[in-house]
Amino acid sequence: MFKRIKRLWGRNKRQERRWKKEFYEEVKDLTRHPVVLRMKLYPHHGVTSCYAHCLSVAYQNYKWSRILRLDARAAARGAMLHDLFLYDWHECRAKTGNPVHGLTHPESAYKNARKFFRLGRKERDVIRTHMWPLTLWRIPETKEGWLTVITDKYCGALETCKRKEKRKRVKGR
């Protein structure tokens, strides 16, 4: 398996462009939906919007699913909706009294997603379990769900580091 990952990861730019094009075809209807576009209004990790974060996680899911021969479509679509909670979580406690956004937002995102989209088993799993291990009682049941746990943390960490890097540059002036 590691040989396959190494071989596929090292593919040329043409392969990367083809995968990007295929990825956008799989999530195009979601990225144009008015409810999903509302995620652009909410900050997520630092200067990254919730929409940009979900798009990043969705693309990472798509790439890794292709490499690992998983359901790339379900992994990407579920990830595009995994944070569809539609509020600024930084202000959540003050407005709602909910001090545990990290524990409750997967269910909020799932409720919103199922109102507007038809979700398969894997997409439901991706949305509801992406915060594991914080949500101990929601353990991923699919490989796509486990992949999202990893890609969500990876993308969130990169976005948070960008925020800290930006602050250092501003202070250093």
Backbone as CSV, one residue per row, in Angstrom:
resi,resn,N_x,N_y,N_z,CA_x,CA_y,CA_z,C_x,C_y,C_z
1,MET,0.816,-1.191,0.000,0.000,0.000,0.000,0.864,1.260,0.000
2,PHE,1.970,1.260,0.757,2.819,2.445,0.823,3.471,2.741,-0.532
3,LYS,3.794,1.688,-1.278,4.347,1.892,-2.618,3.318,2.585,-3.509
4,ARG,2.059,2.157,-3.383,0.985,2.765,-4.169,0.820,4.246,-3.806
5,ILE,0.831,4.547,-2.516,0.694,5.939,-2.070,1.859,6.771,-2.606
6,LYS,3.067,6.261,-2.472,4.241,6.993,-2.948,4.166,7.234,-4.456
7,ARG,3.758,6.212,-5.202,3.668,6.335,-6.659,2.577,7.341,-7.061
8,LEU,1.400,7.239,-6.424,0.295,8.125,-6.774,0.537,9.550,-6.287
9,TRP,1.164,9.695,-5.123,1.414,11.031,-4.585,2.385,11.802,-5.468
10,GLY,3.312,11.096,-6.072,4.318,11.740,-6.907,3.882,11.998,-8.338
11,ARG,2.611,11.789,-8.630,2.131,11.996,-9.997,2.350,13.439,-10.435
12,ASN,2.305,13.634,-11.716,2.608,14.958,-12.267,1.452,15.949,-12.122
13,LYS,1.710,17.163,-12.537,0.732,18.245,-12.428,-0.520,17.981,-13.264
14,ARG,-0.351,17.258,-14.347,-1.501,16.964,-15.201,-2.517,16.115,-14.443
15,GLN,-2.025,15.143,-13.688,-2.901,14.305,-12.858,-3.599,15.154,-11.805
16,GLU,-2.843,16.058,-11.193,-3.415,16.940,-10.168,-4.523,17.808,-10.763
17,ARG,-4.300,18.356,-11.946,-5.328,19.175,-12.608,-6.569,18.349,-12.929
18,ARG,-6.356,17.112,-13.371,-7.489,16.242,-13.710,-8.307,15.930,-12.458
19,TRP,-7.621,15.620,-11.352,-8.330,15.341,-10.114,-9.080,16.564,-9.610
20,LYS,-8.466,17.748,-9.745,-9.155,18.970,-9.314,-10.431,19.185,-10.110
21,LYS,-10.337,18.966,-11.409,-11.505,19.132,-12.286,-12.595,18.131,-11.899
22,GLU,-12.211,16.884,-11.684,-13.180,15.857,-11.279,-13.789,16.188,-9.919
23,PHE,-12.951,16.670,-9.002,-13.425,17.045,-7.676,-14.505,18.118,-7.782
24,TYR,-14.224,19.187,-8.541,-15.198,20.275,-8.648,-16.494,19.820,-9.311
25,GLU,-16.417,18.865,-10.208,-17.633,18.309,-10.801,-18.475,17.588,-9.748
26,GLU,-17.810,16.895,-8.836,-18.519,16.145,-7.787,-19.209,17.052,-6.772
27,VAL,-18.636,18.223,-6.506,-19.196,19.101,-5.466,-19.807,20.387,-6.026
28,LYS,-19.862,20.506,-7.341,-20.320,21.753,-7.969,-21.697,22.195,-7.464
29,ASP,-22.651,21.272,-7.398,-23.991,21.642,-6.948,-23.982,22.139,-5.502
30,LEU,-23.132,21.565,-4.675,-23.041,22.009,-3.279,-22.424,23.395,-3.185
31,THR,-21.345,23.620,-3.925,-20.627,24.896,-3.821,-21.450,26.073,-4.345
32,ARG,-22.483,25.787,-5.119,-23.335,26.861,-5.664,-24.645,27.024,-4.901
33,HIS,-24.888,26.154,-3.959,-26.151,26.201,-3.214,-26.126,27.383,-2.237
34,PRO,-27.228,28.162,-2.179,-27.258,29.358,-1.316,-26.960,29.081,0.161
35,VAL,-27.401,27.953,0.679,-27.159,27.641,2.089,-25.672,27.374,2.323
36,VAL,-25.042,26.651,1.425,-23.603,26.383,1.548,-22.820,27.687,1.382
37,LEU,-23.236,28.536,0.473,-22.555,29.820,0.262,-22.623,30.707,1.509
38,ARG,-23.629,30.509,2.353,-23.716,31.281,3.604,-22.534,31.012,4.519
39,MET,-21.875,29.860,4.357,-20.711,29.550,5.193,-19.577,30.552,4.973
40,LYS,-19.598,31.262,3.854,-18.571,32.276,3.591,-18.668,33.439,4.580
41,LEU,-19.812,33.593,5.207,-20.033,34.698,6.145,-19.407,34.457,7.518
42,TYR,-19.058,33.217,7.808,-18.613,32.876,9.156,-17.128,32.533,9.196
43,PRO,-16.380,33.201,10.078,-14.960,32.840,10.237,-14.854,31.487,10.925
44,HIS,-13.808,30.764,10.609,-13.664,29.438,11.204,-12.346,29.337,11.966
45,HIS,-11.271,29.081,11.256,-9.944,29.029,11.883,-9.174,30.273,11.459
46,GLY,-9.129,31.245,12.339,-8.400,32.474,12.028,-9.067,33.255,10.916
47,VAL,-8.345,33.483,9.834,-8.864,34.278,8.727,-9.583,33.423,7.678
48,THR,-9.648,32.131,7.894,-10.284,31.215,6.955,-11.781,31.158,7.226
49,SER,-12.585,31.270,6.169,-14.027,31.152,6.341,-14.407,29.683,6.495
50,CYS,-15.572,29.462,7.005,-16.073,28.101,7.165,-16.172,27.423,5.792
51,TYR,-16.586,28.172,4.777,-16.700,27.650,3.414,-15.323,27.209,2.881
52,ALA,-14.330,28.069,3.032,-12.983,27.744,2.541,-12.422,26.528,3.276
53,HIS,-12.680,26.435,4.572,-12.219,25.281,5.343,-12.865,23.996,4.819
54,CYS,-14.173,24.023,4.620,-14.878,22.831,4.133,-14.406,22.443,2.738
55,LEU,-14.162,23.423,1.886,-13.671,23.140,0.537,-12.288,22.488,0.598
56,SER,-11.449,22.969,1.485,-10.112,22.410,1.651,-10.170,20.967,2.154
57,VAL,-10.992,20.722,3.166,-11.145,19.367,3.701,-11.730,18.448,2.631
58,ALA,-12.693,18.953,1.883,-13.331,18.152,0.833,-12.314,17.750,-0.237
59,TYR,-11.451,18.683,-0.632,-10.466,18.352,-1.658,-9.427,17.361,-1.139
60,GLN,-8.975,17.543,0.091,-8.041,16.579,0.681,-8.683,15.193,0.768
61,ASN,-9.945,15.158,1.162,-10.674,13.889,1.211,-10.735,13.246,-0.173
62,TYR,-11.016,14.063,-1.170,-11.132,13.532,-2.529,-9.808,12.917,-2.985
63,LYS,-8.724,13.667,-2.799,-7.405,13.168,-3.221,-7.034,11.870,-2.507
64,TRP,-7.165,11.869,-1.179,-6.775,10.685,-0.421,-7.697,9.509,-0.702
65,SER,-8.961,9.786,-0.943,-9.889,8.697,-1.287,-9.526,8.072,-2.622
66,ARG,-9.109,8.896,-3.564,-8.662,8.349,-4.856,-7.432,7.462,-4.664
67,ILE,-6.492,7.943,-3.870,-5.262,7.185,-3.629,-5.557,5.862,-2.912
68,LEU,-6.453,5.911,-1.924,-6.754,4.732,-1.111,-7.902,3.877,-1.660
69,ARG,-8.428,4.288,-2.812,-9.532,3.568,-3.477,-10.786,3.499,-2.606
70,LEU,-11.127,4.632,-2.020,-12.359,4.765,-1.243,-13.395,5.474,-2.103
71,ASP,-14.547,5.754,-1.538,-15.613,6.463,-2.253,-15.300,7.967,-2.231
72,ALA,-14.597,8.427,-3.246,-14.123,9.818,-3.293,-15.285,10.805,-3.353
73,ARG,-16.332,10.443,-4.059,-17.489,11.330,-4.182,-18.143,11.553,-2.816
74,ALA,-18.440,10.484,-2.106,-19.075,10.598,-0.789,-18.162,11.309,0.206
75,ALA,-16.876,11.013,0.157,-15.924,11.646,1.075,-15.857,13.153,0.838
76,ALA,-15.846,13.560,-0.424,-15.764,14.988,-0.754,-17.072,15.707,-0.418
77,ARG,-18.186,15.114,-0.781,-19.479,15.764,-0.540,-19.781,15.856,0.962
78,GLY,-19.489,14.809,1.702,-19.692,14.856,3.149,-18.812,15.915,3.795
79,ALA,-17.570,15.995,3.344,-16.643,16.988,3.903,-17.059,18.413,3.557
80,MET,-17.651,18.598,2.391,-18.104,19.939,2.001,-19.229,20.418,2.935
81,LEU,-19.920,19.482,3.553,-21.046,19.826,4.428,-20.741,19.613,5.914
82,HIS,-19.533,19.175,6.241,-19.258,18.760,7.620,-19.342,19.888,8.649
83,ASP,-19.190,21.129,8.255,-19.312,22.255,9.190,-20.436,23.206,8.783
84,LEU,-21.530,22.661,8.314,-22.676,23.464,7.862,-23.556,23.849,9.060
85,PHE,-22.944,24.428,10.096,-23.703,24.780,11.296,-24.263,26.192,11.226
86,LEU,-23.741,27.046,10.340,-24.302,28.360,9.994,-24.404,29.364,11.147
87,TYR,-23.346,29.490,11.901,-23.233,30.555,12.891,-21.753,30.767,13.171
88,ASP,-21.427,31.897,13.782,-20.042,32.175,14.152,-19.780,31.499,15.486
89,TRP,-19.032,30.408,15.459,-18.815,29.644,16.688,-18.002,30.406,17.720
90,HIS,-17.304,31.450,17.297,-16.534,32.262,18.251,-17.466,33.033,19.189
91,GLU,-18.680,33.314,18.712,-19.664,34.053,19.502,-20.775,33.152,20.027
92,CYS,-20.652,31.883,19.828,-21.701,30.917,20.155,-22.086,30.935,21.631
93,ARG,-21.098,30.895,22.496,-21.388,30.827,23.935,-22.136,32.076,24.405
94,ALA,-21.704,33.241,23.934,-22.340,34.491,24.351,-23.789,34.567,23.871
95,LYS,-24.048,34.097,22.661,-25.394,34.215,22.090,-26.333,33.088,22.523
96,THR,-25.815,31.872,22.609,-26.691,30.728,22.866,-26.503,30.119,24.249
97,GLY,-25.411,30.431,24.919,-25.126,29.814,26.204,-24.513,28.424,26.061
98,ASN,-24.270,28.001,24.838,-23.693,26.686,24.580,-22.172,26.781,24.673
99,PRO,-21.568,26.231,25.727,-20.118,26.337,25.884,-19.339,25.237,25.151
100,VAL,-20.041,24.312,24.526,-19.363,23.143,23.948,-19.630,23.010,22.443
101,HIS,-19.346,24.035,21.707,-19.549,24.021,20.249,-18.887,22.804,19.611
102,GLY,-17.684,22.477,20.032,-16.956,21.346,19.450,-17.695,20.030,19.577
103,LEU,-18.489,19.901,20.640,-19.239,18.664,20.860,-20.570,18.644,20.115
104,THR,-21.158,19.811,19.915,-22.529,19.861,19.387,-22.632,20.220,17.904
105,HIS,-21.614,20.853,17.326,-21.786,21.328,15.957,-21.904,20.231,14.904
106,PRO,-21.327,19.028,15.084,-21.547,18.012,14.050,-23.038,17.676,13.870
107,GLU,-23.777,17.637,14.970,-25.209,17.334,14.865,-25.966,18.506,14.233
108,SER,-25.556,19.750,14.553,-26.174,20.927,13.915,-25.920,20.913,12.412
109,ALA,-24.695,20.602,12.038,-24.343,20.534,10.615,-25.135,19.434,9.918
110,TYR,-25.276,18.290,10.569,-26.033,17.178,9.991,-27.499,17.562,9.785
111,LYS,-28.097,18.200,10.785,-29.503,18.611,10.666,-29.696,19.587,9.515
112,ASN,-28.782,20.545,9.391,-28.874,21.496,8.280,-28.678,20.797,6.935
113,ALA,-27.688,19.919,6.864,-27.382,19.236,5.601,-28.549,18.369,5.137
114,ARG,-29.169,17.650,6.057,-30.256,16.756,5.639,-31.518,17.512,5.233
115,LYS,-31.657,18.766,5.680,-32.792,19.588,5.253,-32.708,19.911,3.764
116,PHE,-31.486,20.105,3.280,-31.309,20.613,1.924,-30.741,19.610,0.922
117,PHE,-30.176,18.516,1.411,-29.505,17.572,0.512,-29.859,16.135,0.863
118,ARG,-29.833,15.303,-0.159,-29.999,13.862,0.043,-28.628,13.302,0.419
119,LEU,-28.546,12.698,1.585,-27.262,12.211,2.101,-27.233,10.688,2.131
120,GLY,-26.138,10.128,1.660,-25.926,8.697,1.756,-25.331,8.339,3.114
121,ARG,-25.182,7.047,3.380,-24.657,6.567,4.659,-23.263,7.119,4.943
122,LYS,-22.390,7.131,3.936,-21.019,7.600,4.133,-20.980,9.100,4.377
123,GLU,-21.790,9.845,3.666,-21.841,11.299,3.867,-22.353,11.631,5.267
124,ARG,-23.374,10.905,5.716,-23.880,11.111,7.085,-22.782,10.825,8.107
125,ASP,-22.051,9.749,7.889,-20.970,9.377,8.808,-19.881,10.447,8.838
126,VAL,-19.508,10.955,7.679,-18.480,12.001,7.594,-18.899,13.222,8.411
127,ILE,-20.139,13.664,8.239,-20.618,14.874,8.914,-20.732,14.672,10.428
128,ARG,-21.322,13.570,10.836,-21.627,13.365,12.247,-20.429,12.963,13.102
129,THR,-19.371,12.422,12.479,-18.262,11.884,13.281,-16.943,12.626,13.100
130,HIS,-16.928,13.728,12.352,-15.648,14.365,12.031,-14.905,14.935,13.241
131,MET,-15.573,15.108,14.347,-14.914,15.666,15.535,-14.378,14.608,16.502
132,TRP,-14.422,13.354,16.110,-13.858,12.313,16.965,-12.366,12.588,17.131
133,PRO,-11.754,12.439,18.255,-12.195,11.809,19.495,-12.887,12.743,20.485
134,LEU,-13.037,14.017,20.143,-13.722,14.941,21.055,-15.142,14.447,21.335
135,THR,-15.798,13.957,20.313,-17.135,13.395,20.469,-17.003,11.879,20.616
136,LEU,-16.650,11.443,21.790,-16.355,10.028,22.045,-17.476,9.076,21.633
137,TRP,-18.716,9.526,21.767,-19.850,8.645,21.481,-20.152,8.543,19.990
138,ARG,-19.516,9.349,19.169,-19.708,9.306,17.712,-18.423,8.838,17.054
139,ILE,-18.249,7.538,16.949,-17.054,6.954,16.342,-17.334,6.694,14.865
140,PRO,-16.433,7.080,13.960,-16.664,6.826,12.534,-16.881,5.342,12.245
141,GLU,-17.848,5.073,11.373,-18.160,3.697,10.984,-17.636,3.367,9.594
142,THR,-17.216,4.386,8.849,-16.742,4.171,7.479,-15.298,4.652,7.349
143,LYS,-14.623,4.155,6.352,-13.249,4.602,6.094,-13.245,6.081,5.709
144,GLU,-14.266,6.505,4.996,-14.373,7.919,4.609,-14.541,8.804,5.843
145,GLY,-15.267,8.297,6.840,-15.413,9.029,8.103,-14.087,9.158,8.836
146,TRP,-13.313,8.073,8.884,-11.989,8.116,9.520,-11.065,9.068,8.771
147,LEU,-11.134,9.040,7.453,-10.300,9.932,6.650,-10.626,11.392,6.968
148,THR,-11.894,11.700,7.124,-12.302,13.078,7.426,-11.816,13.529,8.791
149,VAL,-11.799,12.629,9.763,-11.252,12.962,11.085,-9.830,13.492,10.913
150,ILE,-9.051,12.821,10.074,-7.649,13.202,9.860,-7.527,14.475,9.030
151,THR,-8.232,14.541,7.898,-8.082,15.704,7.013,-8.624,16.980,7.656
152,ASP,-9.671,16.850,8.455,-10.218,18.021,9.143,-9.196,18.590,10.126
153,LYS,-8.545,17.714,10.877,-7.527,18.179,11.831,-6.326,18.773,11.091
154,TYR,-5.934,18.126,10.002,-4.798,18.599,9.200,-5.081,20.001,8.637
155,CYS,-6.231,20.164,7.993,-6.560,21.465,7.400,-6.745,22.535,8.476
156,GLY,-7.389,22.176,9.581,-7.568,23.123,10.680,-6.237,23.589,11.257
157,ALA,-5.300,22.658,11.391,-3.969,23.014,11.911,-3.248,23.955,10.945
158,LEU,-3.307,23.668,9.652,-2.668,24.554,8.663,-3.278,25.949,8.695
159,GLU,-4.599,26.004,8.781,-5.283,27.306,8.804,-4.940,28.089,10.069
160,THR,-4.843,27.406,11.180,-4.479,28.059,12.437,-3.044,28.569,12.375
161,CYS,-2.146,27.787,11.798,-0.743,28.222,11.652,-0.641,29.440,10.747
162,LYS,-1.451,29.498,9.695,-1.457,30.670,8.817,-1.840,31.912,9.596
163,ARG,-2.813,31.764,10.489,-3.261,32.899,11.294,-2.124,33.388,12.179
164,LYS,-1.436,32.469,12.835,-0.343,32.849,13.725,0.816,33.444,12.948
165,GLU,1.068,32.897,11.767,2.138,33.407,10.909,1.834,34.842,10.475
166,LYS,0.568,35.093,10.147,0.148,36.431,9.717,0.325,37.444,10.859
167,ARG,-0.030,37.014,12.083,0.138,37.907,13.241,1.600,38.272,13.459
168,LYS,2.498,37.292,13.322,3.922,37.550,13.523,4.430,38.558,12.521
169,ARG,3.987,38.430,11.256,4.435,39.354,10.215,3.947,40.775,10.492
170,VAL,2.722,40.902,10.992,2.161,42.229,11.300,2.915,42.856,12.467
171,LYS,3.203,42.073,13.507,3.925,42.590,14.675,5.364,42.959,14.329
172,GLY,5.963,42.238,13.404,7.358,42.453,13.045,7.601,43.710,12.218
173,ARG,6.558,44.345,11.741,6.727,45.550,10.910,7.186,46.750,11.659
